[in-house]
Amino acid sequence: MKRLLLLCTLLLTVIGLTMAQESVEVIGLVSDAQKTPMIGVSVSVKDAPGWGVVTDNNGRYKIKVDRYKTLIFSSVGYQKKEVLVKDNLTINVTLLEAETSVLDEVVVTGTGTQKRLTLTGAVSTVDVETMKSNPTSSITNALAGNVPGVMAMMQSGQPGKNISEFWIRGISTFGGGTAALVLVDNIERDINDINIEDIATITVLKDAAVTAIYGSKGANGVILITTKHGKEGKISINVKDENIYNTRTITPEFEDGVTYANLLNEARITRNNAPVYQPEELEILRLGLDPDLYPNVNWKDMLLKKGAMTYRANLNLSGGGPTARYFVSGSYVDEGGMYKTDEALRKDYNTNANFRRWNYRLNTDINVTKSTLLKVGVAGDLSKRNSPGLGDDFFWGVLFGYSPIRTPIMYSDGRVPAIGEGNMTNPWVVATQTGFNENWTNKVQTNITLEQNFDFITKGLRFRGIVGYDTFNENNIQRRKWPEQWLAERARDENGQIVYRHISDPREMYQYSFSKGDRREFYDLMFNYDRNIGDHNIGAVARFTRDALVKTVDLGDDIKNGIARRNQGMAGRVTYNWKSRYFVDFNFGYNGSENFAIGQQYGFFPAFSGAWNVSEETFVKENMPWMNMFK
């Protein structure tokens, strides 16, 4: 009876799991509050990036989805709506207009915030919530595909090194580099140092009309990131815990040993040389009769897993009152490596690739007076990256350049194979018996911002001052070892034993390390004036910036290493629009660097732009009332 009960329980469990994973086809109609079918509404699946459809000319859609997934209906200017599928195979949705339309949308720019309607340059905002569903610790990888005009290329897939190089509207070398300028809370910082859960907004400035105030540094585009701050109200606690399985991207497929040996023979014959392998040797290779002298190893499958786990955890708290508000967060990321390393050889160390990072952030806002706001921010991260003794790059070079018939993994008597007369060996030995590397980095970032409203002097006048101080320290520890190596002749003695030549003696584990570090200081002072006078809106910005980078570790004997490298500049902006119909915008940056020769240290970078909001014209309003913005 117990066996029958257990069998029924297992059967019901299997049926339940099957139903939970069942894919169904959902159809429906999307309309607005007036029951008018809506064209081009995005219908996507929650927590499944890239999975979705859009409504057709009749407002209808059809999508295949797992039964217990949630559909998200979204359209510009309308409130987003989420619906759980479950048993609903026909889901009709009514979308309501958003409280704030695209005309009133406020975006972050280099001089503060601005209504999208008044922009004359190319500016894009990023959906941060969509980025959070991307299973990566690198924000640059999450940006890829989310912003028009932004191209990203991942340089490596190794944990901790899987950071994309990205460009905005193509590649330019003007300004001494190809990378876009990244500002985090108005201070130039590394985009990959940030915990993605701490980000409030991301804005991408694409053309000269909006990047000129940054001078040559903004020549390749600018990315503005603002982090989260506390809001007045009860304490809010958010906890997020994720386990992610990452698979390899497409890797080259390799021929087996027999095919490789035949191709090697053909290559030699076409050059009128004798083949390396005779028919009887090819047969030994095919049957695997002598793996010591005629190995056939699939190194890729031998050393690489199909995938690896990534663990992410995040905790943040926010709240406050009318006088002071706070946002506190902490996060942890652990990216596993995809190498198959021998557990028996690890002992007390790990040769696999691995990356761990701990982030923290504290943002505090204090209303000193009714017109004075003080912001204090402290953030930082500690990271550790692990790799095989000779490094990731060396390992991959050996792995993809090593033939399947060159040497066995190990000889049958336990000896380590060598290649030729040098200290070279096969990929498995490189990955497991050459030691390991640890790279530790520690970063601390602080900034103090003072915002003063001068409406009591003249309406529309504001001041913002920022002081930032960052420190960076890196410590590389390399623990190396080398096994005793032997080279087997392709022959055996009269007793059938392999004939070896001794190539190198073993070397016990030894260690060396090196460190580097620096500190960076930032100063940013800005006056902003914005005023409406009847149908006229005028604005002006004056800004001064200065930063200094000082090397603090590994200075060496060169006295120049201890001298700060400074940049400073002035920037300005003048804007005018009439009835939100005609817009004129002038920006400039006057930037200097002491890296250049005296007399050539400063450059002037102006930009002029204009816009015409056609939808505000009377003939458009009368003949095309459905058009809310055409600029």
C-alpha positions as a printed Julia matrix, in Angstrom:
631×3 Matrix{Float64}:
   0.0    0.0     0.0
   2.88   2.36    0.89
   4.55   1.63   -2.46
   1.28   2.36   -4.3
   0.86   5.65   -2.41
   4.46   6.65   -3.19
   3.96   5.79   -6.86
   0.78   7.9    -7.07
   2.54  10.83   -5.38
   5.43  10.68   -7.83
   3.01  10.43  -10.76
   1.06  13.49   -9.61
   4.32  15.42   -9.11
   5.48  14.61  -12.64
   2.07  15.62  -14.04
   2.2   18.88  -12.06
   5.69  19.71  -13.3
   4.65  18.92  -16.86
   1.64  21.22  -16.59
   3.77  23.96  -15.02
   6.19  23.85  -17.94
   3.49  23.52  -20.62
   3.62  26.13  -23.35
   0.31  27.59  -24.5
  -0.69  30.01  -27.25
  -2.25  33.2   -25.94
  -4.22  35.56  -28.18
  -5.95  38.82  -27.46
  -6.78  42.44  -28.27
  -5.12  45.56  -26.86
  -7.17  48.77  -26.85
  -7.12  52.18  -25.21
  -9.68  53.72  -22.85
 -11.89  54.64  -25.83
 -11.91  50.96  -26.96
  -9.79  51.84  -30.0
  -7.41  49.0   -31.02
  -3.78  49.95  -30.4
  -1.13  49.24  -33.05
   2.47  48.36  -32.17
   1.99  47.64  -28.47
   4.87  45.58  -27.05
   3.77  42.24  -25.56
   6.73  40.69  -23.73
   7.33  37.93  -21.2
   8.48  38.99  -17.74
  12.03  37.89  -16.8
  12.63  36.66  -20.37
  14.58  39.35  -22.32
  14.06  39.22  -26.08
  10.87  37.12  -25.9
   7.88  39.05  -27.19
   5.7   40.3   -30.05
   3.87  43.51  -31.05
   0.21  44.03  -31.85
  -0.83  44.14  -35.52
  -2.85  46.77  -37.41
  -6.01  45.54  -35.69
  -4.52  45.68  -32.2
  -4.35  41.89  -31.98
  -1.44  39.69  -30.89
  -0.52  36.01  -30.62
   2.32  34.65  -28.48
   3.52  31.27  -27.21
   4.35  31.32  -23.52
   4.68  29.01  -20.52
   1.41  28.75  -18.62
   2.67  30.35  -15.41
   4.56  33.24  -16.99
   3.5   36.9   -16.83
   2.84  39.0   -19.93
   3.84  42.68  -19.96
   1.91  45.11  -22.18
   3.66  48.44  -22.79
   3.47  51.4   -25.16
   4.97  54.89  -25.11
   2.67  57.31  -23.29
   0.62  54.55  -21.62
   0.78  52.8   -18.27
   2.46  49.39  -18.33
   0.24  46.42  -17.48
   1.15  42.91  -16.29
  -1.11  39.83  -16.56
  -0.43  36.27  -15.31
  -1.31  33.75  -18.04
  -2.28  30.68  -16.0
  -5.5   29.35  -17.63
  -6.27  32.52  -19.61
  -5.72  31.65  -23.27
  -7.47  34.84  -24.42
  -6.26  38.01  -22.71
  -7.79  41.32  -23.77
  -6.13  44.38  -22.26
  -7.03  48.06  -21.94
  -4.1   50.44  -21.52
  -4.59  53.76  -19.78
  -2.63  56.87  -20.63
   0.38  57.51  -18.44
   0.13  60.31  -15.92
   3.25  61.85  -17.44
   3.4   61.9   -21.23
   6.52  61.87  -23.36
   6.11  65.65  -23.68
   6.64  66.06  -19.94
   9.33  63.38  -19.57
  12.38  64.71  -17.76
  15.84  63.44  -18.7
  19.23  63.94  -17.09
  21.7   66.0   -19.14
  25.17  67.37  -18.54
  23.81  70.54  -16.92
  21.02  69.07  -14.81
  17.57  67.88  -15.86
  15.55  68.95  -18.86
  12.19  68.16  -20.45
  12.59  65.9   -23.45
  10.45  68.35  -25.42
  13.12  71.06  -25.12
  16.1   68.93  -26.2
  17.88  69.84  -29.43
  20.49  67.06  -29.26
  20.39  63.28  -29.45
  19.68  61.86  -25.99
  18.51  58.36  -25.05
  17.37  57.01  -21.71
  17.84  53.39  -20.66
  15.22  51.16  -19.06
  17.18  50.17  -15.95
  14.62  47.53  -14.91
  15.16  45.69  -18.21
  18.92  45.77  -17.69
  18.59  44.17  -14.27
  17.27  40.96  -15.81
  20.55  40.52  -17.71
  22.6   37.71  -16.09
  25.92  39.57  -15.92
  27.95  41.5   -13.36
  29.08  43.94  -16.07
  26.89  46.95  -16.84
  28.56  47.42  -20.23
  27.35  43.96  -21.26
  23.84  44.78  -20.02
  23.83  48.02  -22.05
  24.43  46.13  -25.3
  21.24  46.02  -27.36
  19.32  48.32  -25.0
  20.37  51.68  -26.47
  20.15  52.65  -30.17
  23.52  53.72  -31.51
  25.55  51.99  -28.79
  27.81  49.18  -30.01
  29.46  46.77  -27.57
  32.09  44.09  -28.05
  33.07  41.68  -25.29
  36.84  41.24  -25.14
  36.81  38.13  -22.95
  34.4   35.68  -21.4
  36.5   35.05  -18.29
  34.94  35.85  -14.9
  35.94  39.36  -13.9
  37.26  40.13  -17.38
  33.95  39.82  -19.26
  33.69  43.57  -19.77
  32.61  44.99  -23.11
  34.3   47.82  -24.92
  31.54  50.06  -26.24
  31.16  52.96  -28.63
  28.43  55.5   -29.26
  27.66  56.16  -32.94
  30.85  54.54  -34.21
  34.51  54.8   -33.31
  36.46  58.04  -33.03
  40.01  58.58  -31.84
  39.6   62.31  -31.26
  40.38  63.02  -27.63
  42.99  60.28  -27.29
  40.72  57.25  -26.94
  37.72  55.43  -28.35
  35.72  54.92  -25.15
  32.71  56.98  -24.14
  32.99  59.26  -21.11
  31.14  57.85  -18.08
  29.97  60.08  -15.23
  28.52  58.54  -12.08
  26.72  61.15   -9.98
  28.51  63.81  -12.09
  32.0   62.4   -11.4
  34.11  60.51  -13.94
  34.26  56.88  -12.79
  34.44  53.33  -14.11
  31.01  52.09  -15.2
  31.79  48.53  -14.14
  32.4   49.47  -10.49
  28.68  50.01   -9.9
  26.16  47.54   -8.57
  23.35  47.59  -11.13
  20.76  47.5    -8.32
  22.02  50.92   -7.12
  21.29  52.68  -10.42
  18.33  55.05  -10.68
  18.76  56.4   -14.24
  21.08  56.04  -17.22
  21.19  58.68  -19.96
  23.25  58.46  -23.14
  24.37  61.72  -24.8
  25.18  60.99  -28.43
  26.02  64.11  -30.44
  28.02  67.33  -30.11
  24.94  69.39  -29.26
  24.86  67.78  -25.81
  28.48  66.63  -25.33
  30.36  69.85  -26.23
  30.51  70.99  -22.6
  32.79  68.0   -21.88
  35.31  69.07  -24.51
  37.52  66.41  -26.08
  36.55  63.86  -23.42
  32.99  63.87  -24.73
  34.0   63.36  -28.37
  32.95  59.7   -28.26
  29.67  60.23  -26.41
  28.79  60.52  -22.74
  26.95  58.18  -20.38
  25.37  59.79  -17.31
  24.48  57.52  -14.4
  22.66  58.62  -11.26
  22.47  56.34   -8.26
  19.49  55.87   -5.98
  18.69  58.19   -3.09
  16.28  57.82   -0.21
  12.74  59.2    -0.26
  10.68  60.59    2.57
   8.58  57.89    4.2
   8.79  54.63    6.1
  11.85  52.46    5.77
  11.86  50.34    2.61
  13.84  47.08    2.6
  14.56  45.22   -0.63
  16.29  41.85   -0.86
  17.22  40.11   -4.09
  18.86  36.7    -4.43
  19.66  35.16   -7.83
  21.26  31.97   -9.1
  22.14  32.13  -12.79
  23.47  29.43  -15.09
  25.74  30.8   -17.82
  26.65  28.78  -20.9
  29.58  29.19  -23.24
  29.23  31.18  -26.4
  29.97  29.28  -29.61
  33.46  27.77  -29.45
  35.35  26.19  -32.36
  34.76  22.52  -33.06
  37.9   20.39  -33.4
  38.54  17.32  -35.53
  39.38  14.05  -33.82
  42.88  12.61  -33.86
  42.38  10.28  -36.84
  41.05  13.07  -39.08
  43.8   15.4   -37.89
  46.51  12.81  -38.66
  45.09  12.18  -42.16
  44.98  15.93  -42.88
  48.56  16.25  -41.65
  49.64  13.49  -44.04
  47.79  15.16  -46.94
  49.44  18.49  -46.2
  52.89  16.9   -46.34
  52.16  14.9   -49.49
  51.01  18.01  -51.38
  54.44  19.49  -50.63
  56.21  16.32  -51.87
  57.14  15.26  -48.34
  56.75  11.82  -46.78
  53.63  11.3   -44.61
  54.11  11.36  -40.84
  51.74   8.49  -40.07
  51.82   5.11  -41.82
  48.56   3.15  -42.38
  49.29   0.79  -39.48
  49.87   3.78  -37.19
  46.59   5.35  -38.26
  44.85   2.1   -37.34
  46.48   2.1   -33.89
  45.3    5.68  -33.48
  41.77   4.85  -34.61
  41.45   1.88  -32.24
  43.15   3.66  -29.34
  45.59   0.79  -28.83
  48.52   2.92  -27.62
  47.36   6.21  -26.05
  50.87   7.01  -24.8
  52.52   7.15  -28.23
  49.4    7.68  -30.35
  47.09   9.88  -28.23
  43.68  11.11  -29.37
  42.46  13.82  -26.96
  39.52  16.21  -27.3
  41.09  19.02  -25.27
  38.04  21.27  -25.41
  35.69  18.68  -23.91
  38.42  17.58  -21.54
  38.92  21.03  -20.0
  35.76  23.1   -20.55
  32.41  22.72  -18.85
  29.15  23.38  -20.67
  28.39  26.2   -18.26
  28.96  27.69  -14.82
  26.89  29.21  -12.05
  26.73  32.87  -11.09
  25.32  33.93   -7.74
  24.1   37.49   -7.04
  22.69  38.88   -3.81
  21.61  42.42   -2.99
  20.19  44.17    0.07
  19.2   47.83    0.22
  17.38  50.04    2.69
  15.98  53.52    2.13
  13.77  56.01    3.89
  13.91  59.2     5.92
  11.98  62.28    6.89
  11.53  65.85    5.64
  15.01  66.88    6.88
  17.2   63.87    6.03
  16.91  60.82    3.79
  19.16  57.82    3.2
  19.85  54.94    0.84
  22.1   52.07    1.96
  22.99  49.01   -0.09
  25.3   46.02   -0.09
  25.76  43.36   -2.75
  27.77  40.25   -3.53
  28.56  38.6    -6.88
  30.25  35.23   -7.39
  30.98  34.15  -10.98
  32.15  30.56  -11.36
  34.71  29.43  -13.91
  34.22  26.94  -16.74
  37.48  25.01  -16.44
  37.45  21.35  -15.48
  40.29  21.23  -12.96
  41.44  18.11  -11.15
  40.09  18.2    -7.58
  42.84  15.81   -6.4
  45.55  18.25   -7.51
  43.98  21.34   -5.98
  44.89  20.59   -2.36
  44.72  23.99   -0.7
  44.39  26.18   -3.78
  42.08  26.65   -6.75
  43.34  26.96  -10.32
  39.93  27.58  -11.87
  38.83  30.99  -13.12
  36.6   32.72  -10.58
  35.47  36.25   -9.76
  33.98  37.64   -6.56
  32.96  41.2    -5.79
  31.52  42.93   -2.73
  29.87  46.36   -3.24
  28.54  48.9    -0.76
  26.94  52.34   -1.07
  25.57  55.01    1.26
  23.78  58.1    -0.08
  22.52  60.69    2.4
  20.49  63.83    1.57
  20.16  66.58    4.2
  18.01  69.71    3.9
  20.26  72.23    5.67
  17.76  75.03    5.0
  14.67  75.36    2.81
  16.9   76.36   -0.09
  20.07  74.38    0.7
  20.52  70.65    0.09
  23.62  68.7     1.15
  24.32  65.28   -0.37
  26.99  62.92    0.94
  27.85  59.73   -0.92
  30.26  56.91   -0.04
  30.66  53.82   -2.2
  33.24  51.17   -2.86
  33.98  47.63   -3.83
  36.38  44.82   -3.05
  36.99  42.23   -5.75
  39.03  39.07   -6.17
  39.79  37.32   -9.46
  41.38  33.88   -9.67
  43.12  32.3   -12.69
  45.56  29.47  -13.56
  49.25  30.04  -12.84
  50.28  31.07  -16.35
  47.18  33.21  -16.82
  43.92  32.93  -18.75
  45.32  34.24  -22.02
  48.17  31.73  -22.03
  45.8   28.86  -21.21
  43.42  29.72  -24.06
  46.31  30.09  -26.49
  47.57  26.6   -25.62
  44.07  25.09  -25.61
  43.11  26.23  -29.11
  46.57  25.77  -30.59
  47.18  22.22  -29.34
  46.56  19.25  -31.63
  44.67  16.17  -30.4
  47.57  13.84  -31.31
  50.51  15.75  -29.87
  50.71  14.29  -26.34
  48.46  12.4   -23.95
  47.02  14.15  -20.92
  49.53  12.26  -18.77
  51.61   9.22  -19.61
  50.24   5.96  -18.25
  53.01   5.8   -15.64
  52.1    9.26  -14.3
  54.84  11.3   -15.99
  54.05  14.79  -17.27
  54.46  15.19  -21.06
  56.72  17.88  -22.51
  56.74  19.51  -25.93
  60.11  19.56  -27.61
  63.05  20.73  -25.52
  61.44  23.78  -23.86
  59.3   24.25  -20.79
  56.05  23.75  -22.66
  53.3   21.25  -21.98
  49.7   20.4   -22.77
  46.58  22.4   -21.79
  45.58  20.12  -18.92
  48.92  20.55  -17.17
  48.78  24.33  -17.77
  45.34  24.46  -16.14
  46.08  22.25  -13.13
  49.79  22.07  -12.28
  51.33  25.51  -12.82
  49.96  27.25   -9.72
  47.4   30.04   -9.58
  47.01  33.83   -9.56
  45.0   36.13   -7.31
  44.15  39.69   -8.24
  42.67  41.86   -5.48
  41.3   45.37   -6.05
  39.89  47.79   -3.51
  38.14  51.03   -4.46
  36.62  53.72   -2.25
  34.65  56.6    -3.77
  33.38  59.62   -1.85
  31.58  62.75   -2.96
  29.94  65.74   -1.29
  27.4   67.83   -3.21
  25.97  71.17   -2.13
  22.91  72.51   -3.99
  21.77  76.07   -3.3
  18.62  77.68   -4.68
  18.99  81.46   -5.12
  15.35  82.24   -5.91
  15.44  84.77   -3.06
  17.98  86.75   -5.14
  16.56  86.19   -8.6
  14.1   83.55   -9.72
  15.63  80.59  -11.59
  19.21  80.92  -10.29
  20.79  77.8    -8.77
  24.27  76.68   -7.7
  25.78  73.2    -7.43
  29.21  72.36   -6.04
  30.75  68.87   -5.99
  33.92  67.61   -4.32
  34.99  64.01   -4.94
  37.83  61.9    -3.59
  38.51  58.36   -4.85
  41.2   55.82   -3.97
  42.23  52.7    -5.85
  44.55  49.87   -4.78
  45.41  46.67   -6.61
  47.48  43.72   -5.42
  48.54  40.88   -7.73
  49.77  37.66   -6.15
  51.26  35.04   -8.48
  52.01  31.6    -7.06
  53.83  29.51   -9.63
  55.08  25.94   -9.8
  56.27  23.6   -12.54
  56.14  19.81  -12.79
  58.96  17.49  -13.8
  58.62  16.86  -17.55
  59.46  14.02  -19.9
  59.42  13.62  -23.65
  58.52  10.2   -25.06
  60.2    8.97  -28.22
  57.83   7.33  -30.67
  59.33   3.93  -29.91
  59.62   1.31  -27.17
  62.62  -0.65  -25.92
  63.07  -4.44  -26.13
  60.93  -4.81  -22.99
  58.08  -2.79  -24.48
  58.74   0.2   -22.23
  58.48   3.77  -23.49
  61.79   5.48  -24.16
  61.81   8.87  -22.36
  64.07  11.88  -22.39
  64.17  14.03  -19.27
  63.32  17.64  -20.18
  62.93  19.67  -16.97
  63.17  19.31  -13.21
  60.22  20.09  -10.96
  59.97  23.46   -9.27
  58.14  23.84   -6.0
  55.57  26.57   -5.44
  57.08  30.04   -5.3
  55.44  33.42   -5.04
  55.91  37.0    -6.13
  53.57  39.95   -6.01
  53.26  43.55   -7.12
  50.9   46.37   -6.28
  49.71  49.65   -7.7
  47.42  52.38   -6.5
  46.31  55.95   -7.0
  44.02  58.63   -5.67
  41.88  61.05   -7.61
  40.38  64.41   -6.64
  37.43  66.11   -8.37
  36.0   69.62   -8.19
  32.88  70.74  -10.06
  31.25  74.17   -9.65
  28.18  75.14  -11.68
  25.71  78.06  -11.82
  22.44  77.41  -13.62
  19.84  80.01  -14.62
  16.45  79.15  -16.12
  13.58  81.64  -16.47
  10.23  81.92  -18.24
   9.24  85.44  -19.33
   5.89  85.34  -21.1
   6.25  83.15  -24.2
  10.03  83.19  -23.92
  12.2   80.7   -22.03
  15.87  81.49  -21.53
  18.58  79.5   -19.83
  22.29  79.78  -19.12
  24.94  77.58  -17.49
  28.48  78.39  -16.34
  30.67  75.56  -15.12
  34.23  74.99  -13.86
  35.77  71.53  -13.4
  39.12  70.25  -12.23
  40.52  66.81  -11.46
  43.91  65.47  -10.41
  45.25  61.9   -10.53
  48.17  60.98   -8.25
  49.97  57.65   -8.26
  50.42  56.43   -4.66
  51.87  52.91   -4.97
  54.79  51.55   -7.01
  56.23  54.98   -7.72
  59.65  53.65   -8.71
  62.66  55.94   -9.1
  61.08  58.37  -11.55
  60.12  61.54   -9.67
  57.4   62.29  -12.25
  55.42  59.28  -11.01
  54.59  61.12   -7.79
  53.38  64.29   -9.5
  49.64  64.73  -10.07
  48.24  64.72  -13.6
  45.68  67.5   -13.77
  42.85  68.46  -16.1
  40.64  71.5   -15.83
  38.09  73.27  -17.93
  35.29  75.76  -18.21
  32.01  75.14  -19.96
  28.93  77.15  -20.8
  25.51  76.86  -22.29
  22.9   79.34  -23.53
  19.39  78.22  -24.53
  16.28  79.94  -25.83
  12.86  78.75  -26.93
   9.67  80.54  -27.9
   6.36  78.91  -26.93
   8.11  75.51  -26.9
   8.05  75.8   -30.69
  11.43  77.15  -31.81
  14.61  76.17  -29.96
  18.17  77.47  -30.13
  21.01  75.96  -28.09
  24.69  76.95  -27.86
  27.18  74.86  -25.86
  30.92  75.11  -25.46
  33.76  73.51  -23.57
  37.18  75.06  -22.95
  39.31  72.22  -21.62
  42.96  71.84  -20.79
  45.4   69.13  -19.78
  48.96  69.43  -18.53
  49.87  66.36  -20.59
  50.33  68.69  -23.56
  53.1   71.18  -24.23
  52.87  74.7   -22.84
  50.87  76.82  -25.25
  49.0   73.76  -26.55
  47.28  72.7   -23.36
  43.8   74.14  -23.97
  41.2   73.61  -26.67
  37.86  75.27  -27.45
  34.95  72.97  -28.4
  31.74  74.8   -29.43
  28.44  73.37  -30.66
  25.31  75.06  -32.01
  21.95  73.34  -32.48
  18.33  74.22  -33.13
  14.94  72.54  -33.32
  11.44  73.2   -34.61
   8.5   71.6   -32.84
   6.18  71.3   -35.83
   3.37  69.8   -33.74
   2.92  73.18  -32.0
   2.03  74.91  -35.28
  -1.63  75.84  -35.76
  -1.96  74.03  -39.1
  -0.81  70.79  -37.47
  -3.1   71.1   -34.46
  -6.12  71.77  -36.71
  -5.44  69.09  -39.33
  -3.6   66.43  -37.31
  -4.88  66.58  -33.72
  -3.62  63.04  -33.08
   0.02  64.16  -33.4
   1.26  65.18  -29.95
   4.91  65.73  -30.89
   6.81  66.04  -34.16
  10.11  67.87  -33.79
